[in-house]
Amino acid sequence: MIKSIAFWCLLICTSCTIRVDSESATDRYENIKEGRYNVAFLIMDGTFNTELTAPYDIFHHTIFRDSIKPMNVFMVANTLNPITTFEGIKLLPDFNYLVDSLPPIDILVVPSAEGHLDKDLRDTLMLNFVKSTAQSAQFVTSHCDGAFVLAEAGLLQDIESTTFPGDINTYRERYPNQVIHDSVLFVHDGKFITSAGGAKSFEAALYLCEILYGKTVADQLAAGLVIDWNLQTIPHLVVK
């Protein structure tokens, strides 16, 4: 009898969890506010915390600035089940890009993930999503080894770029026809911004905000996160 009660309690709790998660996903659709840039963060198991949270923090803080077009920030994956980052944090994706009707994506962010040098580069569904999204996005940004995903999707053939300093040689060997820089923290070429990643992901995100909103707003965003921001002192390259 006790075991039977325990079973039904577990079943009820499980159902509640599933229902709450479903309602949460619906709420997230409703949180896409009109009149904002839609910023999608591509996540998968093994995503590195910093390359996700650094630009996420910067872009989310735009909602606290006056008289600008702020950003809706949300996470997309090939599932709505929890994603586990490399460091062990559980993330709930807002949208499943394989089945959901996504909001128009103005800015695509590709953080680095553990499998970006091997298994993720064989994920044709993910690469096709990145390629198709990039066609209509205003900006596409990568952090650390996220550049490998952009390159594998065929998006950087005529684009100058950079990646994590420790993987520059691997990047050059895999994509020998690309122009790759190793002495800058980020490269801006057309709609693409590739960064070295790590803590310097903050700088690449602030740079994009300075492009969109101007120096004053970028300075405010940096101050809000206690970041010493001065574009003139940051090694970077703007190609065109």
N, C-alpha and C positions, 0 to 999 in steps of 0.2 A: 504494500500500500504506500509506504513511504517512498519507495523507488518510483512508483507510478506518479505520485504527486511531484516528485523532483523532475521527472521527465516532462510533465506538462508545463511546469514552471519554466524549464529551460526552453521548451518550444515557444511559449508565449513571449519570453524575453527575446528570443531570436527573431520572432516576427516583429516585435517592437523595434528592434535594431534596424531591420531591413526597411520598415516603414519610415522610421525617422530619417534614414539615409536618403530614401527616395524623396521625401518632402524637402530635405536639405538641398538636393540637386535642383528641385523645382524652384526653390527660393533663389538659387544662384542664377537661374535664367532671369528672374525678376530683378536681380541686382545689376543687370546690364543697363545702365542709365543712358538715355538719349543725349546726344550732343557731346559725347566724350570719345576719345580715342579708345578703341578696343585693343587691348594688349594681351596676347595669348602666350603663355609659357608652356612649352612642350616638355612634359616630364615622363619619366619611365623609371622602372626599378634601377637603382644605382646612380640616380641623379645626385650630384654633389651639392651639399647644402648651400655653400657660399655663392656659387654661380647662379643659383635660383633666388636665394633670399636677398642678395645685394641689389640687383635690378628691381626685384619685386618691391622692396622697401622704397626705393627712390621713386618708382612710378606710382605706387599707391599714395605716397605723400602729396602728389599733385592735387588731390581732392581738397587739401587744406590751404591751397593758394587761391587768392582772389583774382578774378578777371582773366582767367585763362581757360582753355579747353582741357579739363583734367582727363585722367585715364581710368577706364575700367580695366582691372587686372584680374585674370582668371587662368586656371591651369587646365590644359588639355592632355589627354593620354589615350591609349587604345583600350581603355577600360574605365569603369566608374568605381572599381574596387580600389582599396587602399594601395598606394604606391609606397615602397620603402626606399628612402634615400640611402646613399652609400654609408652615411653615418648612422642610419637606423631610425630616422624620423619617419612616421607614417603620414602620408599626405592623401587627402581625398580630392581626386580630380573633379573639376566643375563640369567638364564635357568629355564625352567619348567621341573622338574625331572620326571613328569608323562608322558610327551609327547616328550620331546626333546632328541636327541642323544647327550649325554653329553661327554665332553672330559674325558679321563681316569683320575680318581681322585687319586692323590697320598696321599693327606692329607685331611681328612674330619674334619671340625670344627663344633661343635654343641654348639652354644651359648645358654644361658638360655632364656626361654620365659615364659610369665605369665601363660600359660596353661600346663607347664611341670609337674605339680603335679597332674593333673586331665585330662582335655579333650584331650590334645595332646597325652597322653598315650593310648588313644583309637583310634588314627589315624593309622590304620593298614597299609595303603599305605605308610605313612611317615616312620613308623617303618620298613617296609620291604625294603624301599629305604636305610635306615641307615644300616640295617643288610647286604644287598647285597653289598653295597659300602665298608663296613668295611672288607669284605672278601679279596678284592684285594688292599685296601689302605695300604700304608706303615705305616702311623700313623693315629690314630683317637683321637681327642681331644675334651674334653667337658669343659665348664666353668659354674660354679654355678650349677643350677639345670639341666643343660644339661646332667649330669650323669644319671638322671632318664630315659632319653630317651635311652641311651646306655644300661642301665640295663633292661628296659622293652623290648628292642629288643633282649634280651638274650645274649648280648655280654660280660657281666661282671661276668658270673657265676663262673669262676675260676680266676678272676682278682681282685686285691686289688685296692681300689678307695677312692675318697673323693668327697664332694660336698659343697654347701653353708653351712657355720657353723650353721645357724639358722634352717636348714632343715635336719641336721644329724640324729636326732631321727626319723623323718618321713621316711628318707631313710632306716634306719635300720629296722624299722617296716615293710616296704613294701618289702624289700629284705633281710630277716633274715639270709639267707645262704651265703651272701657275706661278705668279709672282708672289713670293712669300717673304715677309719682313720679320726680322728677329730682334730688332733694336728699338721697338716701340711697344707701348702698352695697348694701343688699339689702332686700327686702320679703318678709315671711312672711305669707301669707294662706291659711288652711286647710292643705291638704297641699302647697301650692306655695311654693317659695322661689326668687325670681328675684334675680339679682345683677348688679351693674355689670360684673363680669368682671375681666379682667386679673389683676394681683397680688392684687386684693381678692377673688378667688375663694377664696383661703385662708380669709378671714374668714367667708364664707357657709358653707363646709364646717365650720369650727370651730363656728359657731353651731348647725348641725344636730347636731353631736356633743354640744354642751352641752345641747341639748334631750333627746337620747337617754340621755346618760350622766352629766350633771351637770357643774358647773363644775370640780371637781377633775380629772376625766379630761380635759376640754377643755384645761385649763391644762397638763396633762402632754403632751398631743399637740402643743400649740403649742411647748412648751419643747423637745420632741424635734426640731422643725424650726426652732428658733431664731426663733420668731415672737413678737413682743410682743403678747399677746392680752389684751384687756380689753373685754368686750362693752359696758360702760357708756360707753366713750369712742368707740364706733363708730356713726356715723349709720346707723340702720336703723329699720324700721317693722314692728311686729307688728300685724296687723289683727284676727285672730281665731284 
